Amino acid sequence: MMTLFAAICDDEKRVSAELESTLMEIFAKLHITYEIDVFFTGEELCARMENGANYNLVFLDIEFARNAINGVEAGRLIREAHHNNLVSIVYISWEMKYSMQLFDIRPLNFLIKPLSYEKLEQVIRTYLKIAGLWSCDFTYNIGHDIYKVQMKDIVYVESVKRKLIINLADGRKDEFYGSLKDVYQEQLQKCDFLFIHASYAVNYDYIETIKYNELILSNGFMALPISQNKRKEVRETYYSIMERRRV
């Protein structure tokens, strides 16, 4: 994956430091190579971009206490004066009142302080998907050979005796020896799979309906059972992912 260049622009030094630390943790978790620049005024950010700095992602505060331009004006300068429509801008603020003023700046998102790890991680994931950079790969061994497929292409992983069977959206399958519990904890869980049964882990993106004791999948795949001891956990996990993605 290419290096992701991010900028933080907030005159509250504590907020900037906490945001930088959280982003570093998220980027490391997602195996993203990154560089982060921190600015304390909109003027500094715009000057750096005018001098040729290219950022993929900018976290921009709206209220600046003692500066000529606020975050809304800085965003307009980036879009209109610098003609930069490629950078993704994430506005951050203590208040919701500015949200309608940001419409023509086309921000990726608008987050209310204090910023939560979960919301920030979802913003990063959303950016990576929109930019075509998301490559959350599932890796597995067959003999001495290492294979990988993208998580987004896996509908579910099934355990049959000592083998795991990967069921892909295009109908292909592959199998290898392993433990579904281990694979779920090490790889699938962080990419929004649900462990619904001792034999099944399912990709959230392919779930069409959750019934009391089974999942209905999209793309014409068969329904999969939810084990009795996992019914509560599956629903809680499903709604947790749904809520986290509403950013």
N, C-alpha and C positions, 0 to 999 in steps of 0.2 A: 504494500500500500504506500502511496505517496505520503510525504510529510504534510501534516495539517498545520497551517499557520493560523493561530488564533490571537485575538487582541481583547483585552479587558480595559474598559474606560469607565472609571468611577472615582469620584473625588473622596470617597470614604475609604481610607487606606485599609481599615480592618476588613471591610466587605471585599475589597479587591484581593487582599491576601487570602481570605477564606475561599473565595471563588477560584483563585489560581490553584490553591492546594487541592480543591475538590476536582477541578478539571484534570489536573495531573494524575490524580488517583483513577478517574474514569478512563482517561486515555491509556493508562498502563493496563487497566483491566481489559480493555478492548484491543490491546496490542496495537495501538496507534502511535506512529512516530509523530512528534509534535514539536512546535516552538510556540511560546506564549510571550507576547509583549504586553506590558501594563502601562496605561496612561491615566493621568489624573485630571485631564481637561479634554474637552472636545476639540479644542484648537490643536493640542498636541497630536491627537489621533489623526485629524484631517491633514495636518502638515506632513506627518510621516507618510500618509497615503499619497499626498500630492507629490512627494519626493520619490515615489515609486514602490512603496511597500504594498505588497499584495496579500491580503488576508482572506482566508476561506470563511472565517467565522468571527464575528465581532459581538462581544457582550457589552452593550452600551447603556449606561445609566441615563435617566431622563433629567433628573434634577441636579444641577451643579450650583453650589452655594455662591461662589464668587467669580463666575466666569461670564464672558460675553455671550457665549452660545450654550444652549442646553442640548440634551440628547436628541430632541426632535429636530432641531436646526442642524446638528451635526449629521444626522441621518439624511436630511435633504441635501446637504452639501455632498455627501458621498454619492448619492444617487444622481443628482442633477449637475452640480458643478464639476464633479470628477467623472461623471458618466459611468459610474461603476454599478452595474446591475447584477454582478456575479456574486459579490460578497453576501453572505447570509448574516443578517443583523438580528440579534436577540436582545430585545429591550428588557431592562430590569428597573423596578421602581418599588417604592413603598406604597404607592397608590394606584388604583385602577383608572383614575379620571382622565388619563392621557390616551387611553386605548383607541378612541375614535380618531385622534389626530395622527395616528401612525398608519392609517389605511393606505395612503398613497406612497408610503416609503416601502411597503411590502415586506415587513419584517417576517422572519421565520417564526418568531414567537414573542410573547410578552409574559414575563415572569414576575411575580410579586415576591418581594423580600419578606422575611428571610428565605434564601434560596435553599431548597431541599436537594439532597443528593439524587433522589429518584427522579425529580423533574429535570434536573440537569442531564442526567444520563439519558433520559428519553429524548431530550432535545438533540444531544449528540447523535444518538441512533437515528433520529429522524433526518438530521442533516446528512449523515452518511448514506442513507437510503436514497434521498432526493438527489444527492450528488453522484450517485452510482458508485460509491466507494465502499459500501458495506459488503464485506466478504467474510462473514462469520462462517468459517469452514468447519465441517465435521470431519475429523480424521480417524482412520481405522486401519488395522493391519490385517492382511491376508498372507499368511506365511511370513516371509521376510520383506514383503512389499508393503509400502505405505500408500494409502489412497485418501482422497478427500473429495467431498461434495459440499456445496453450499447449503447451509441450514435452511434457507428459504425454499429450497427445492424438496426438502424432506417433509412428507405428510405425517408419517409416524414410524417409530422403530418398534419392532415386535421381537419378543424373546420366545424362542422355541427350543426347549431343552437347554443345551449349552450354546446355541447359536443365536445371534442377533440378525434380524432381517430388516434392512432399510427399504422402506416403501417410498418411492419418489413420485412427484406430481405427474410426471410424464408416463407413469406406469412401469418404469424400470424398477428392478429390485437388485440388491446385492446383500450378501451375507458373510458374516465373519464370527469368530468365537469371541465371547465376552460376557460381561455382566451388565444387565440393563441398569441396575442400581448405580453401578460405578460410572457408566457412560452418562447417565442422567446427571449425577452430581458433578462430574468433571466437565461436561460439555453442553448438554442439552438444556439444563435448567437456566443458565444465563442467557439463552436465546429464546426464552418464552415457550418452552415445551412443558406440558403437564403430565405428571406421572400418575396415570389414571388407574393403573392395574399392575400387578406384578409382571404382566406380560406386555404392557403397552405404555409408551411415552408418545404424546401427540403434540404436534405443532399447533400453537394457538391460532395461527393464521388460517388454518384449514377447518376449524371448528364452526359448524353451521348452527347447531342446536345442542344444548345440554339438557338431557332428560334426567329423570331420577336415577336411572341405573345404566344409562348408555349415552355415548356421544354420537351425533349425526355429523358426518364429515361432508365437506363440499367435494366437487370434482368426481362424484359418483362412487366414492369409496364406501365400503361397507361400514355399518355402525359398529362401534367398539364398546365393550362393556366397561362400566366403572365399578370397581370392586367396592363392596359394602363399607369396608374400613377406610376408604379413601373418598367417599362421596362428599363429606363436609370439606375436606382439604381441597378437593378439585374445584368446588364452587368458589371457595375463598380465593384460591390462586387465580382462577379465571377472572373474577371481578377485580382482583388486585391488578392484574395486567391491564384490564380494560380501563381502569381508573388512571393508571400510570401513563397510558398512551393518550389520554385526553389532555394533552398539553397545548 
